Amino acid sequence: MASRQPRNIDRQLMESDRWNSLFPDFEYDQVPPEEPSSSRRHTGQVLAPLVRVRSLDEVVTGLTHEQALDEACRCLRCDVKGIRVG
C-alpha cells in the first residue's frame, strides 16, 4: 500500500494521472556490458586534518566537473553477474 501512496498524492494534487510519464517502467537485460569502463571510481577531495582543525570549510569538497561526468559514465549495474567459465 505504501508504494501506491505517492501516486495517489500526485493524482490528487495535480488532478491528473501523470505518474507513468514521470516514472516509466524500465527493463534491463541481465547481460554485463561488452567492454567495462576503464575509469576507476572517483572520490571527492578531502581537506587535510591540520586544515580541518582551524577551519569551518567542508571536509569533503566533492568531485570536479570532469570527475563527475566520468563517474556518471561508469557502469553501475552491480546486480549483473557474469558467468565464470573454466
Biopython code that builds the backbone (N, CA, C, O; Angstrom):
import numpy as np
from Bio.PDB.StructureBuilder import StructureBuilder

atoms = [
    (1, "MET", "N", (0.811, -1.194, 0.000)),
    (1, "MET", "CA", (0.000, 0.000, 0.000)),
    (1, "MET", "C", (0.856, 1.261, 0.000)),
    (1, "MET", "O", (0.493, 2.249, -0.638)),
    (2, "ALA", "N", (1.964, 1.247, 0.689)),
    (2, "ALA", "CA", (2.813, 2.433, 0.781)),
    (2, "ALA", "C", (3.373, 2.831, -0.579)),
    (2, "ALA", "O", (3.616, 4.015, -0.816)),
    (3, "SER", "N", (3.579, 1.885, -1.463)),
    (3, "SER", "CA", (4.141, 2.219, -2.776)),
    (3, "SER", "C", (3.119, 2.925, -3.663)),
    (3, "SER", "O", (3.505, 3.568, -4.639)),
    (4, "ARG", "N", (1.837, 2.824, -3.354)),
    (4, "ARG", "CA", (0.811, 3.491, -4.156)),
    (4, "ARG", "C", (0.502, 4.893, -3.641)),
    (4, "ARG", "O", (-0.095, 5.689, -4.365)),
    (5, "GLN", "N", (0.888, 5.209, -2.427)),
    (5, "GLN", "CA", (0.540, 6.499, -1.847)),
    (5, "GLN", "C", (1.136, 7.689, -2.593)),
    (5, "GLN", "O", (0.418, 8.663, -2.823)),
    (6, "PRO", "N", (2.419, 7.662, -2.986)),
    (6, "PRO", "CA", (2.930, 8.814, -3.742)),
    (6, "PRO", "C", (2.146, 9.047, -5.033)),
    (6, "PRO", "O", (1.889, 10.190, -5.412)),
    (7, "ARG", "N", (1.770, 7.967, -5.698)),
    (7, "ARG", "CA", (0.990, 8.086, -6.933)),
    (7, "ARG", "C", (-0.361, 8.744, -6.644)),
    (7, "ARG", "O", (-0.789, 9.637, -7.376)),
    (8, "ASN", "N", (-1.031, 8.302, -5.577)),
    (8, "ASN", "CA", (-2.334, 8.863, -5.225)),
    (8, "ASN", "C", (-2.231, 10.330, -4.811)),
    (8, "ASN", "O", (-3.091, 11.139, -5.161)),
    (9, "ILE", "N", (-1.188, 10.669, -4.074)),
    (9, "ILE", "CA", (-0.982, 12.056, -3.667)),
    (9, "ILE", "C", (-0.755, 12.930, -4.887)),
    (9, "ILE", "O", (-1.328, 14.015, -4.987)),
    (10, "ASP", "N", (0.073, 12.472, -5.814)),
    (10, "ASP", "CA", (0.341, 13.236, -7.031)),
    (10, "ASP", "C", (-0.944, 13.418, -7.842)),
    (10, "ASP", "O", (-1.199, 14.500, -8.371)),
    (11, "ARG", "N", (-1.746, 12.366, -7.939)),
    (11, "ARG", "CA", (-3.004, 12.450, -8.690)),
    (11, "ARG", "C", (-3.930, 13.482, -8.062)),
    (11, "ARG", "O", (-4.569, 14.251, -8.779)),
    (12, "GLN", "N", (-4.014, 13.512, -6.725)),
    (12, "GLN", "CA", (-4.877, 14.477, -6.043)),
    (12, "GLN", "C", (-4.383, 15.913, -6.231)),
    (12, "GLN", "O", (-5.176, 16.820, -6.486)),
    (13, "LEU", "N", (-3.088, 16.109, -6.106)),
    (13, "LEU", "CA", (-2.546, 17.464, -6.206)),
    (13, "LEU", "C", (-2.550, 18.007, -7.635)),
    (13, "LEU", "O", (-2.840, 19.183, -7.857)),
    (14, "MET", "N", (-2.229, 17.151, -8.593)),
    (14, "MET", "CA", (-2.100, 17.611, -9.973)),
    (14, "MET", "C", (-3.380, 17.431, -10.789)),
    (14, "MET", "O", (-3.473, 17.915, -11.917)),
    (15, "GLU", "N", (-4.352, 16.743, -10.226)),
    (15, "GLU", "CA", (-5.638, 16.497, -10.874)),
    (15, "GLU", "C", (-5.500, 15.770, -12.200)),
    (15, "GLU", "O", (-6.315, 15.960, -13.103)),
    (16, "SER", "N", (-4.479, 14.945, -12.322)),
    (16, "SER", "CA", (-4.321, 14.078, -13.494)),
    (16, "SER", "C", (-3.384, 12.935, -13.122)),
    (16, "SER", "O", (-2.601, 13.034, -12.177)),
    (17, "ASP", "N", (-3.481, 11.858, -13.879)),
    (17, "ASP", "CA", (-2.636, 10.698, -13.619)),
    (17, "ASP", "C", (-1.417, 10.770, -14.532)),
    (17, "ASP", "O", (-1.451, 10.283, -15.662)),
    (18, "ARG", "N", (-0.360, 11.368, -14.046)),
    (18, "ARG", "CA", (0.844, 11.564, -14.852)),
    (18, "ARG", "C", (2.006, 10.704, -14.375)),
    (18, "ARG", "O", (3.134, 10.882, -14.835)),
    (19, "TRP", "N", (1.749, 9.787, -13.471)),
    (19, "TRP", "CA", (2.796, 9.001, -12.830)),
    (19, "TRP", "C", (3.648, 8.228, -13.831)),
    (19, "TRP", "O", (4.876, 8.267, -13.749)),
    (20, "ASN", "N", (3.018, 7.524, -14.777)),
    (20, "ASN", "CA", (3.771, 6.711, -15.734)),
    (20, "ASN", "C", (4.638, 7.554, -16.650)),
    (20, "ASN", "O", (5.682, 7.089, -17.106)),
    (21, "SER", "N", (4.228, 8.786, -16.931)),
    (21, "SER", "CA", (5.077, 9.644, -17.765)),
    (21, "SER", "C", (6.261, 10.186, -16.969)),
    (21, "SER", "O", (7.318, 10.458, -17.539)),
    (22, "LEU", "N", (6.092, 10.343, -15.658)),
    (22, "LEU", "CA", (7.191, 10.821, -14.818)),
    (22, "LEU", "C", (8.162, 9.705, -14.456)),
    (22, "LEU", "O", (9.375, 9.916, -14.416)),
    (23, "PHE", "N", (7.625, 8.520, -14.194)),
    (23, "PHE", "CA", (8.436, 7.393, -13.735)),
    (23, "PHE", "C", (8.122, 6.161, -14.588)),
    (23, "PHE", "O", (7.406, 5.265, -14.143)),
    (24, "PRO", "N", (8.652, 6.116, -15.799)),
    (24, "PRO", "CA", (8.357, 4.960, -16.655)),
    (24, "PRO", "C", (9.007, 3.689, -16.104)),
    (24, "PRO", "O", (10.024, 3.742, -15.412)),
    (25, "ASP", "N", (8.407, 2.566, -16.420)),
    (25, "ASP", "CA", (8.974, 1.280, -16.022)),
    (25, "ASP", "C", (10.175, 0.974, -16.911)),
    (25, "ASP", "O", (10.116, 1.151, -18.128)),
    (26, "PHE", "N", (11.241, 0.524, -16.308)),
    (26, "PHE", "CA", (12.444, 0.172, -17.042)),
    (26, "PHE", "C", (12.644, -1.329, -16.988)),
    (26, "PHE", "O", (12.343, -1.976, -15.985)),
    (27, "GLU", "N", (13.145, -1.862, -18.058)),
    (27, "GLU", "CA", (13.507, -3.270, -18.080)),
    (27, "GLU", "C", (14.967, -3.364, -18.502)),
    (27, "GLU", "O", (15.401, -2.727, -19.462)),
    (28, "TYR", "N", (15.700, -4.163, -17.768)),
    (28, "TYR", "CA", (17.120, -4.324, -18.035)),
    (28, "TYR", "C", (17.419, -5.772, -18.370)),
    (28, "TYR", "O", (16.829, -6.693, -17.804)),
    (29, "ASP", "N", (18.341, -5.959, -19.295)),
    (29, "ASP", "CA", (18.821, -7.306, -19.592)),
    (29, "ASP", "C", (19.826, -7.705, -18.524)),
    (29, "ASP", "O", (20.527, -6.856, -17.975)),
    (30, "GLN", "N", (19.895, -8.985, -18.232)),
    (30, "GLN", "CA", (20.873, -9.478, -17.271)),
    (30, "GLN", "C", (22.166, -9.848, -18.003)),
    (30, "GLN", "O", (22.667, -10.966, -17.881)),
    (31, "VAL", "N", (22.686, -8.899, -18.754)),
    (31, "VAL", "CA", (23.896, -9.115, -19.540)),
    (31, "VAL", "C", (24.903, -8.039, -19.143)),
    (31, "VAL", "O", (24.600, -6.848, -19.219)),
    (32, "PRO", "N", (26.087, -8.446, -18.724)),
    (32, "PRO", "CA", (27.092, -7.430, -18.384)),
    (32, "PRO", "C", (27.521, -6.678, -19.636)),
    (32, "PRO", "O", (27.388, -7.208, -20.739)),
    (33, "PRO", "N", (28.034, -5.457, -19.497)),
    (33, "PRO", "CA", (28.464, -4.695, -20.661)),
    (33, "PRO", "C", (29.582, -5.410, -21.413)),
    (33, "PRO", "O", (30.395, -6.113, -20.813)),
    (34, "GLU", "N", (29.617, -5.225, -22.732)),
    (34, "GLU", "CA", (30.656, -5.842, -23.561)),
    (34, "GLU", "C", (32.046, -5.418, -23.101)),
    (34, "GLU", "O", (32.935, -6.250, -22.920)),
    (35, "GLU", "N", (32.214, -4.132, -22.917)),
    (35, "GLU", "CA", (33.518, -3.581, -22.551)),
    (35, "GLU", "C", (33.356, -2.791, -21.252)),
    (35, "GLU", "O", (32.683, -1.760, -21.248)),
    (36, "PRO", "N", (33.951, -3.243, -20.160)),
    (36, "PRO", "CA", (33.814, -2.479, -18.914)),
    (36, "PRO", "C", (34.501, -1.125, -19.022)),
    (36, "PRO", "O", (35.437, -0.944, -19.800)),
    (37, "SER", "N", (34.026, -0.199, -18.242)),
    (37, "SER", "CA", (34.593, 1.143, -18.244)),
    (37, "SER", "C", (36.035, 1.088, -17.740)),
    (37, "SER", "O", (36.344, 0.381, -16.781)),
    (38, "SER", "N", (36.900, 1.834, -18.392)),
    (38, "SER", "CA", (38.298, 1.865, -17.961)),
    (38, "SER", "C", (38.489, 2.804, -16.776)),
    (38, "SER", "O", (39.562, 2.847, -16.173)),
    (39, "SER", "N", (37.456, 3.542, -16.452)),
    (39, "SER", "CA", (37.526, 4.514, -15.371)),
    (39, "SER", "C", (37.399, 3.833, -14.011)),
    (39, "SER", "O", (36.583, 2.929, -13.833)),
    (40, "ARG", "N", (38.185, 4.262, -13.086)),
    (40, "ARG", "CA", (38.072, 3.807, -11.702)),
    (40, "ARG", "C", (37.134, 4.750, -10.958)),
    (40, "ARG", "O", (36.846, 5.852, -11.426)),
    (41, "ARG", "N", (36.668, 4.316, -9.814)),
    (41, "ARG", "CA", (35.768, 5.144, -9.026)),
    (41, "ARG", "C", (36.498, 6.384, -8.531)),
    (41, "ARG", "O", (37.643, 6.309, -8.084)),
    (42, "HIS", "N", (35.830, 7.511, -8.616)),
    (42, "HIS", "CA", (36.400, 8.768, -8.153)),
    (42, "HIS", "C", (35.957, 9.025, -6.715)),
    (42, "HIS", "O", (34.850, 8.661, -6.318)),
    (43, "THR", "N", (36.823, 9.645, -5.959)),
    (43, "THR", "CA", (36.465, 10.065, -4.611)),
    (43, "THR", "C", (36.672, 11.565, -4.504)),
    (43, "THR", "O", (37.544, 12.128, -5.166)),
    (44, "GLY", "N", (35.883, 12.200, -3.683)),
    (44, "GLY", "CA", (35.995, 13.644, -3.519)),
    (44, "GLY", "C", (37.283, 14.037, -2.823)),
    (44, "GLY", "O", (37.885, 13.242, -2.101)),
    (45, "GLN", "N", (37.688, 15.247, -3.043)),
    (45, "GLN", "CA", (38.884, 15.756, -2.385)),
    (45, "GLN", "C", (38.559, 16.044, -0.925)),
    (45, "GLN", "O", (37.465, 16.507, -0.600)),
    (46, "VAL", "N", (39.521, 15.764, -0.051)),
    (46, "VAL", "CA", (39.317, 15.909, 1.389)),
    (46, "VAL", "C", (40.359, 16.873, 1.942)),
    (46, "VAL", "O", (41.531, 16.825, 1.570)),
    (47, "LEU", "N", (39.912, 17.743, 2.833)),
    (47, "LEU", "CA", (40.853, 18.666, 3.472)),
    (47, "LEU", "C", (41.776, 17.914, 4.418)),
    (47, "LEU", "O", (41.374, 16.945, 5.063)),
    (48, "ALA", "N", (42.996, 18.368, 4.490)),
    (48, "ALA", "CA", (43.976, 17.759, 5.390)),
    (48, "ALA", "C", (43.549, 17.991, 6.843)),
    (48, "ALA", "O", (42.910, 18.998, 7.147)),
    (49, "PRO", "N", (43.898, 17.064, 7.740)),
    (49, "PRO", "CA", (43.500, 17.213, 9.153)),
    (49, "PRO", "C", (43.961, 18.521, 9.788)),
    (49, "PRO", "O", (43.225, 19.103, 10.585)),
    (50, "LEU", "N", (45.158, 18.995, 9.456)),
    (50, "LEU", "CA", (45.641, 20.250, 10.050)),
    (50, "LEU", "C", (44.811, 21.443, 9.601)),
    (50, "LEU", "O", (44.647, 22.402, 10.355)),
    (51, "VAL", "N", (44.291, 21.393, 8.393)),
    (51, "VAL", "CA", (43.435, 22.474, 7.895)),
    (51, "VAL", "C", (42.055, 22.384, 8.550)),
    (51, "VAL", "O", (41.449, 23.408, 8.863)),
    (52, "ARG", "N", (41.564, 21.172, 8.754)),
    (52, "ARG", "CA", (40.238, 20.976, 9.351)),
    (52, "ARG", "C", (40.153, 21.549, 10.762)),
    (52, "ARG", "O", (39.124, 22.096, 11.158)),
    (53, "VAL", "N", (41.248, 21.419, 11.518)),
    (53, "VAL", "CA", (41.252, 21.832, 12.926)),
    (53, "VAL", "C", (40.956, 23.323, 13.058)),
    (53, "VAL", "O", (40.281, 23.742, 13.998)),
    (54, "ARG", "N", (41.454, 24.119, 12.126)),
    (54, "ARG", "CA", (41.332, 25.568, 12.250)),
    (54, "ARG", "C", (40.391, 26.178, 11.209)),
    (54, "ARG", "O", (40.456, 27.376, 10.933)),
    (55, "SER", "N", (39.530, 25.361, 10.642)),
    (55, "SER", "CA", (38.680, 25.855, 9.566)),
    (55, "SER", "C", (37.252, 25.350, 9.731)),
    (55, "SER", "O", (37.008, 24.308, 10.338)),
    (56, "LEU", "N", (36.332, 26.099, 9.185)),
    (56, "LEU", "CA", (34.938, 25.674, 9.144)),
    (56, "LEU", "C", (34.539, 25.253, 7.726)),
    (56, "LEU", "O", (33.354, 25.111, 7.425)),
    (57, "ASP", "N", (35.531, 25.057, 6.866)),
    (57, "ASP", "CA", (35.260, 24.644, 5.487)),
    (57, "ASP", "C", (34.770, 23.203, 5.452)),
    (57, "ASP", "O", (34.997, 22.430, 6.383)),
    (58, "GLU", "N", (34.091, 22.857, 4.357)),
    (58, "GLU", "CA", (33.635, 21.483, 4.167)),
    (58, "GLU", "C", (34.834, 20.544, 4.141)),
    (58, "GLU", "O", (35.863, 20.861, 3.544)),
    (59, "VAL", "N", (34.703, 19.385, 4.789)),
    (59, "VAL", "CA", (35.798, 18.412, 4.828)),
    (59, "VAL", "C", (35.932, 17.726, 3.475)),
    (59, "VAL", "O", (37.038, 17.611, 2.946)),
    (60, "VAL", "N", (34.820, 17.269, 2.911)),
    (60, "VAL", "CA", (34.827, 16.649, 1.591)),
    (60, "VAL", "C", (34.285, 17.674, 0.613)),
    (60, "VAL", "O", (33.136, 18.103, 0.720)),
    (61, "THR", "N", (35.120, 18.065, -0.342)),
    (61, "THR", "CA", (34.726, 19.134, -1.263)),
    (61, "THR", "C", (33.991, 18.626, -2.491)),
    (61, "THR", "O", (33.460, 19.429, -3.258)),
    (62, "GLY", "N", (33.946, 17.319, -2.701)),
    (62, "GLY", "CA", (33.206, 16.777, -3.841)),
    (62, "GLY", "C", (34.094, 16.565, -5.055)),
    (62, "GLY", "O", (35.318, 16.674, -4.988)),
    (63, "LEU", "N", (33.437, 16.257, -6.169)),
    (63, "LEU", "CA", (34.148, 15.961, -7.416)),
    (63, "LEU", "C", (34.236, 17.195, -8.290)),
    (63, "LEU", "O", (33.405, 18.098, -8.195)),
    (64, "THR", "N", (35.243, 17.227, -9.136)),
    (64, "THR", "CA", (35.315, 18.271, -10.144)),
    (64, "THR", "C", (34.280, 17.960, -11.223)),
    (64, "THR", "O", (33.698, 16.876, -11.237)),
    (65, "HIS", "N", (34.054, 18.905, -12.116)),
    (65, "HIS", "CA", (33.085, 18.705, -13.193)),
    (65, "HIS", "C", (33.476, 17.509, -14.061)),
    (65, "HIS", "O", (32.630, 16.682, -14.399)),
    (66, "GLU", "N", (34.744, 17.419, -14.417)),
    (66, "GLU", "CA", (35.209, 16.316, -15.262)),
    (66, "GLU", "C", (35.081, 14.971, -14.546)),
    (66, "GLU", "O", (34.678, 13.979, -15.154)),
    (67, "GLN", "N", (35.423, 14.937, -13.257)),
    (67, "GLN", "CA", (35.305, 13.699, -12.494)),
    (67, "GLN", "C", (33.840, 13.266, -12.387)),
    (67, "GLN", "O", (33.539, 12.075, -12.471)),
    (68, "ALA", "N", (32.938, 14.219, -12.202)),
    (68, "ALA", "CA", (31.514, 13.894, -12.099)),
    (68, "ALA", "C", (30.994, 13.312, -13.410)),
    (68, "ALA", "O", (30.233, 12.345, -13.396)),
    (69, "LEU", "N", (31.395, 13.889, -14.541)),
    (69, "LEU", "CA", (30.972, 13.360, -15.834)),
    (69, "LEU", "C", (31.528, 11.954, -16.060)),
    (69, "LEU", "O", (30.819, 11.069, -16.539)),
    (70, "ASP", "N", (32.794, 11.756, -15.714)),
    (70, "ASP", "CA", (33.418, 10.449, -15.873)),
    (70, "ASP", "C", (32.745, 9.416, -14.971)),
    (70, "ASP", "O", (32.536, 8.273, -15.378)),
    (71, "GLU", "N", (32.411, 9.816, -13.763)),
    (71, "GLU", "CA", (31.749, 8.914, -12.818)),
    (71, "GLU", "C", (30.357, 8.530, -13.322)),
    (71, "GLU", "O", (29.925, 7.389, -13.156)),
    (72, "ALA", "N", (29.662, 9.482, -13.935)),
    (72, "ALA", "CA", (28.314, 9.219, -14.451)),
    (72, "ALA", "C", (28.335, 8.225, -15.611)),
    (72, "ALA", "O", (27.329, 7.565, -15.869)),
    (73, "CYS", "N", (29.444, 8.110, -16.303)),
    (73, "CYS", "CA", (29.537, 7.204, -17.449)),
    (73, "CYS", "C", (29.913, 5.778, -17.048)),
    (73, "CYS", "O", (29.861, 4.871, -17.879)),
    (74, "ARG", "N", (30.282, 5.574, -15.812)),
    (74, "ARG", "CA", (30.649, 4.234, -15.363)),
    (74, "ARG", "C", (29.417, 3.344, -15.285)),
    (74, "ARG", "O", (28.317, 3.818, -15.000)),
    (75, "CYS", "N", (29.605, 2.059, -15.539)),
    (75, "CYS", "CA", (28.513, 1.096, -15.420)),
    (75, "CYS", "C", (28.288, 0.811, -13.941)),
    (75, "CYS", "O", (29.210, 0.399, -13.239)),
    (76, "LEU", "N", (27.081, 1.026, -13.474)),
    (76, "LEU", "CA", (26.768, 0.790, -12.073)),
    (76, "LEU", "C", (25.835, -0.394, -11.903)),
    (76, "LEU", "O", (25.146, -0.495, -10.888)),
    (77, "ARG", "N", (25.801, -1.274, -12.857)),
    (77, "ARG", "CA", (24.925, -2.439, -12.805)),
    (77, "ARG", "C", (25.581, -3.549, -11.993)),
    (77, "ARG", "O", (25.966, -4.578, -12.550)),
    (78, "CYS", "N", (25.709, -3.359, -10.721)),
    (78, "CYS", "CA", (26.348, -4.335, -9.846)),
    (78, "CYS", "C", (25.513, -5.592, -9.678)),
    (78, "CYS", "O", (26.020, -6.620, -9.228)),
    (79, "ASP", "N", (24.212, -5.518, -10.042)),
    (79, "ASP", "CA", (23.366, -6.683, -9.890)),
    (79, "ASP", "C", (23.574, -7.702, -11.004)),
    (79, "ASP", "O", (23.118, -8.839, -10.882)),
    (80, "VAL", "N", (24.254, -7.324, -12.092)),
    (80, "VAL", "CA", (24.504, -8.240, -13.195)),
    (80, "VAL", "C", (25.757, -9.047, -12.876)),
    (80, "VAL", "O", (26.826, -8.478, -12.651)),
    (81, "LYS", "N", (25.629, -10.345, -12.857)),
    (81, "LYS", "CA", (26.759, -11.224, -12.549)),
    (81, "LYS", "C", (27.140, -12.002, -13.807)),
    (81, "LYS", "O", (26.314, -12.707, -14.387)),
    (82, "GLY", "N", (28.369, -11.868, -14.208)),
    (82, "GLY", "CA", (28.840, -12.629, -15.359)),
    (82, "GLY", "C", (29.016, -14.089, -14.986)),
    (82, "GLY", "O", (29.268, -14.414, -13.825)),
    (83, "ILE", "N", (28.885, -14.954, -15.952)),
    (83, "ILE", "CA", (29.052, -16.387, -15.705)),
    (83, "ILE", "C", (30.522, -16.729, -15.882)),
    (83, "ILE", "O", (31.114, -16.453, -16.925)),
    (84, "ARG", "N", (31.094, -17.323, -14.868)),
    (84, "ARG", "CA", (32.515, -17.671, -14.917)),
    (84, "ARG", "C", (32.644, -19.064, -15.523)),
    (84, "ARG", "O", (32.060, -20.027, -15.026)),
    (85, "VAL", "N", (33.409, -19.156, -16.592)),
    (85, "VAL", "CA", (33.596, -20.434, -17.276)),
    (85, "VAL", "C", (35.029, -20.904, -17.048)),
    (85, "VAL", "O", (35.979, -20.137, -17.205)),
    (86, "GLY", "N", (35.171, -22.181, -16.674)),
    (86, "GLY", "CA", (36.522, -22.736, -16.554)),
    (86, "GLY", "C", (36.991, -22.901, -15.205)),
    (86, "GLY", "O", (38.114, -23.360, -14.993)),
]
sb = StructureBuilder()
sb.init_structure("model")
sb.init_model(0)
sb.init_chain("A")
sb.init_seg("    ")
for serial, (resi, resn, name, xyz) in enumerate(atoms, 1):
    if name == "N":
        sb.init_residue(resn, " ", resi, " ")
    sb.init_atom(name, np.array(xyz, "f"), 0.0, 1.0, " ", f" {name:<3s}", serial, name[0])
structure = sb.get_structure()
